[in-house]
Amino acid sequence: KLRNLLFLCSFNACKHNKACKEVYERIVNKGKSKKLALIAVANKLLKQSFAIAKSGRPYDETYVSILPR
């Protein structure tokens, strides 16, 4: 059920979330199917939501992760 909901949310994310839109367009431009691109967007949404929940910060569209090397 959760997977289905994430897939449905990916439709709206492609319209309104800049990062998700870029992922979708990049995958479709490579010649992959639109369904595969939507599944990738759903995966990105899941990763974004866990990062927001873990950090406790509000969503920031301009946030760039700085990982130690």
GROMACS elastic network, one bead per residue, 0.5 to 0.9 nm:
[ bonds ]
;  ai    aj funct       b0    kb
    1     4     6  0.51509   500
    1     5     6  0.63162   500
    1     6     6  0.87373   500
    2     5     6  0.50556   500
    2     6     6  0.61784   500
    2     7     6  0.85810   500
    3     6     6  0.51636   500
    3     7     6  0.62081   500
    3     8     6  0.87296   500
    3    42     6  0.82034   500
    4     7     6  0.50964   500
    4     8     6  0.63241   500
    4     9     6  0.86776   500
    5     8     6  0.50886   500
    5     9     6  0.61287   500
    5    10     6  0.86277   500
    5    42     6  0.89921   500
    6    10     6  0.61723   500
    6    39     6  0.84096   500
    6    41     6  0.87910   500
    6    42     6  0.53065   500
    6    43     6  0.80120   500
    6    45     6  0.75535   500
    6    46     6  0.76449   500
    7    10     6  0.51663   500
    7    11     6  0.72284   500
    7    38     6  0.66765   500
    7    39     6  0.62481   500
    7    41     6  0.80463   500
    7    42     6  0.54708   500
    7    43     6  0.87616   500
    8    11     6  0.57252   500
    8    12     6  0.76190   500
    8    38     6  0.87861   500
    8    42     6  0.82971   500
    9    12     6  0.55177   500
    9    13     6  0.62190   500
    9    14     6  0.87935   500
    9    41     6  0.89959   500
    9    42     6  0.71869   500
    9    45     6  0.84176   500
   10    14     6  0.60912   500
   10    15     6  0.87604   500
   10    20     6  0.80261   500
   10    38     6  0.59049   500
   10    39     6  0.75684   500
   10    40     6  0.87062   500
   10    41     6  0.56904   500
   10    42     6  0.51974   500
   10    43     6  0.88905   500
   10    45     6  0.74615   500
   11    14     6  0.54433   500
   11    15     6  0.69545   500
   11    38     6  0.70885   500
   11    41     6  0.85930   500
   11    42     6  0.88539   500
   12    15     6  0.52062   500
   12    16     6  0.62247   500
   12    17     6  0.79373   500
   13    16     6  0.51887   500
   13    18     6  0.80857   500
   13    19     6  0.87662   500
   13    20     6  0.60475   500
   13    21     6  0.70045   500
   13    41     6  0.76331   500
   13    42     6  0.85188   500
   13    45     6  0.80261   500
   14    17     6  0.59873   500
   14    18     6  0.75053   500
   14    19     6  0.84198   500
   14    20     6  0.54634   500
   14    22     6  0.81208   500
   14    23     6  0.85743   500
   14    24     6  0.67905   500
   14    25     6  0.87922   500
   14    38     6  0.81705   500
   14    41     6  0.75710   500
   15    18     6  0.78728   500
   15    20     6  0.83306   500
   15    21     6  0.65312   500
   16    20     6  0.82321   500
   16    21     6  0.75746   500
   17    20     6  0.53638   500
   17    21     6  0.60894   500
   17    22     6  0.87266   500
   17    61     6  0.81666   500
   18    21     6  0.51060   500
   18    22     6  0.62871   500
   18    23     6  0.88076   500
   18    61     6  0.77879   500
   19    22     6  0.52099   500
   19    23     6  0.64114   500
   19    24     6  0.87518   500
   19    44     6  0.87623   500
   19    61     6  0.80577   500
   20    23     6  0.51045   500
   20    24     6  0.61489   500
   20    25     6  0.86107   500
   20    40     6  0.87778   500
   20    41     6  0.56738   500
   20    42     6  0.86507   500
   20    44     6  0.70538   500
   20    45     6  0.77082   500
   21    24     6  0.51057   500
   21    25     6  0.61250   500
   21    26     6  0.84960   500
   21    41     6  0.80581   500
   22    25     6  0.52290   500
   22    26     6  0.59995   500
   22    27     6  0.86130   500
   23    26     6  0.52052   500
   23    27     6  0.62697   500
   23    28     6  0.86615   500
   23    37     6  0.75096   500
   23    40     6  0.75825   500
   23    41     6  0.66845   500
   23    44     6  0.85654   500
   24    27     6  0.54197   500
   24    28     6  0.62175   500
   24    29     6  0.85472   500
   24    34     6  0.79116   500
   24    36     6  0.89604   500
   24    37     6  0.51715   500
   24    38     6  0.66284   500
   24    40     6  0.74650   500
   24    41     6  0.64318   500
   25    28     6  0.51586   500
   25    29     6  0.58977   500
   25    30     6  0.85691   500
   25    37     6  0.79550   500
   26    29     6  0.52209   500
   26    30     6  0.64267   500
   26    37     6  0.85504   500
   27    30     6  0.52144   500
   27    31     6  0.69766   500
   27    32     6  0.59359   500
   27    33     6  0.80076   500
   27    34     6  0.80858   500
   27    36     6  0.81212   500
   27    37     6  0.57224   500
   27    40     6  0.85725   500
   28    31     6  0.53036   500
   28    32     6  0.51420   500
   28    33     6  0.62964   500
   28    34     6  0.60849   500
   28    36     6  0.85521   500
   28    37     6  0.64424   500
   29    32     6  0.72589   500
   31    34     6  0.89313   500
   32    35     6  0.85048   500
   32    36     6  0.68199   500
   32    37     6  0.72111   500
   33    36     6  0.53212   500
   33    37     6  0.64764   500
   33    38     6  0.88448   500
   34    38     6  0.62077   500
   34    39     6  0.86907   500
   35    38     6  0.50587   500
   35    39     6  0.62927   500
   35    40     6  0.86958   500
   36    39     6  0.51152   500
   36    40     6  0.63244   500
   36    41     6  0.87268   500
   37    40     6  0.50329   500
   37    41     6  0.62698   500
   37    42     6  0.86841   500
   38    42     6  0.61765   500
   38    43     6  0.86252   500
   39    43     6  0.62651   500
   39    44     6  0.86617   500
   40    43     6  0.50249   500
   40    44     6  0.62684   500
   40    45     6  0.86953   500
   41    45     6  0.61751   500
   41    46     6  0.86228   500
   42    45     6  0.50297   500
   42    46     6  0.62763   500
   42    47     6  0.87249   500
   43    46     6  0.50898   500
   43    47     6  0.63072   500
   43    48     6  0.86566   500
   44    47     6  0.50666   500
   44    48     6  0.60883   500
   44    49     6  0.85700   500
   45    48     6  0.50365   500
   45    49     6  0.60905   500
   45    50     6  0.86221   500
   46    49     6  0.52069   500
   46    50     6  0.62681   500
   46    51     6  0.86288   500
   47    50     6  0.52525   500
   47    51     6  0.61617   500
   47    52     6  0.86571   500
   48    51     6  0.51262   500
   48    52     6  0.61928   500
   48    53     6  0.86298   500
   48    59     6  0.86528   500
   49    52     6  0.51238   500
   49    53     6  0.61298   500
   49    54     6  0.85158   500
   49    59     6  0.88063   500
   50    53     6  0.50359   500
   50    54     6  0.59253   500
   50    55     6  0.84611   500
   51    54     6  0.51243   500
   51    55     6  0.60231   500
   51    56     6  0.83023   500
   51    57     6  0.88433   500
   52    55     6  0.53496   500
   52    56     6  0.58169   500
   52    57     6  0.59025   500
   52    58     6  0.66343   500
   52    59     6  0.65000   500
   53    56     6  0.53068   500
   53    57     6  0.75247   500
   53    58     6  0.87933   500
   54    57     6  0.82743   500
   55    58     6  0.86381   500
   57    60     6  0.83306   500
   59    63     6  0.82802   500
   60    63     6  0.53868   500
   61    64     6  0.87534   500
